[in-house]
Amino acid sequence: MKGTSVNTQMGSVQIDQEVIAQYAGSVAVECFGIVGMGSVNMKDGIVKLLKKDRLTRGICVSVGGDGRLTLDFHVIVSYGVSILTVADNLMSSVKYKVEEFTGLEIEKINIYVEGVRVID
């Protein structure tokens, strides 16, 4: 299991990175202006919009030596919205909710905008 642990008075809690990525992905797609998570095919350079059950492929979670998290999001945003506003909203929402959920501190959130989509 690749993840991190939180020590409490009653013992240790192990949190898998996949769990953190799944939760962060579900928070991200609820944010205004986010169409979904993106996955880049390096061979062809084509960006694919991931389905809800594959959100974790657009998120990379890494744990530093000090136990703080770094999250990388590959997102597709809605056409016509301010990317800066969407990114600020995404960062604040994810930071608050993931820290509340896991009890771990987030050191950094990196957002990579992989595409823009028009929503009907």
C-alpha positions in Angstrom: 0.0 0.0 0.0 1.4 3.3 -1.0 0.2 6.1 1.2 0.7 7.8 4.5 -0.1 7.3 8.1 -1.6 9.4 10.8 -0.7 8.6 14.4 -3.4 9.0 17.1 -3.7 8.2 20.8 -5.3 4.9 20.0 -3.0 3.8 17.1 -2.0 4.5 13.6 -4.3 5.1 10.6 -3.0 4.3 7.1 -4.5 6.3 4.2 -3.8 5.0 0.7 -2.9 7.6 -1.9 -5.7 6.2 -4.2 -8.2 7.1 -1.5 -6.9 10.7 -1.3 -6.9 11.0 -5.1 -10.5 9.6 -5.4 -11.8 12.1 -2.8 -9.9 15.0 -4.2 -11.2 14.2 -7.7 -14.8 14.1 -6.5 -14.3 17.5 -4.8 -12.7 18.9 -8.0 -15.6 17.9 -10.3 -18.0 19.7 -8.0 -16.2 23.0 -8.5 -17.7 25.6 -10.8 -16.0 25.6 -14.2 -14.4 22.2 -14.1 -15.8 19.9 -16.8 -13.8 16.9 -15.6 -10.4 15.4 -15.2 -8.1 15.0 -18.2 -5.7 12.3 -19.2 -3.0 13.0 -21.8 -1.9 10.3 -24.2 1.8 11.1 -24.4 2.3 9.2 -27.7 -0.4 11.1 -29.6 -0.6 14.2 -27.4 -4.4 13.8 -27.2 -6.3 14.8 -24.1 -9.2 12.6 -23.1 -12.0 13.6 -20.7 -12.1 10.9 -18.0 -15.3 9.3 -16.8 -16.4 9.6 -13.2 -15.1 6.2 -12.3 -11.6 7.1 -13.5 -11.0 10.4 -11.8 -7.9 9.3 -10.1 -6.0 9.0 -13.4 -6.1 12.8 -13.7 -4.7 13.3 -10.2 -1.2 12.6 -8.8 -0.8 12.5 -5.0 2.6 12.5 -3.5 3.6 12.6 0.2 6.7 14.5 1.2 9.2 13.4 3.9 7.4 15.7 6.4 4.1 14.0 5.7 2.6 16.9 3.8 0.7 16.3 0.5 1.3 17.6 -2.9 -1.6 17.2 -5.4 -1.3 17.6 -9.2 -4.6 18.0 -11.1 -5.0 17.6 -14.8 -8.3 19.3 -15.6 -10.5 20.3 -18.4 -12.3 23.6 -17.9 -15.5 25.0 -19.3 -15.3 27.4 -22.2 -15.9 31.1 -21.3 -14.9 31.0 -17.6 -11.9 32.6 -16.1 -9.2 30.0 -15.6 -7.7 31.9 -12.8 -11.0 32.0 -10.9 -11.6 28.3 -11.5 -8.1 27.4 -10.3 -8.4 29.6 -7.2 -11.8 28.0 -6.4 -10.4 24.5 -7.0 -7.4 25.1 -4.8 -9.4 26.5 -1.9 -12.1 23.8 -2.0 -9.7 20.9 -2.3 -7.4 22.2 0.3 -10.1 22.7 2.9 -12.0 19.5 2.2 -9.0 17.1 1.8 -7.4 18.4 5.0 -10.7 18.0 6.9 -11.1 14.5 5.4 -7.6 13.1 6.0 -6.2 15.2 8.8 -3.1 15.8 6.7 -1.7 19.1 5.6 -1.5 20.0 2.0 1.8 21.7 1.0 1.1 22.4 -2.7 -1.6 22.0 -5.3 -0.6 22.2 -8.9 -3.2 22.6 -11.6 -2.5 21.7 -15.3 -5.3 22.8 -17.6 -5.3 20.1 -20.3 -8.2 21.4 -22.4 -11.3 23.6 -22.8 -14.8 22.2 -23.5 -18.0 23.9 -24.5 -20.9 22.7 -22.3 -24.3 22.4 -23.8 
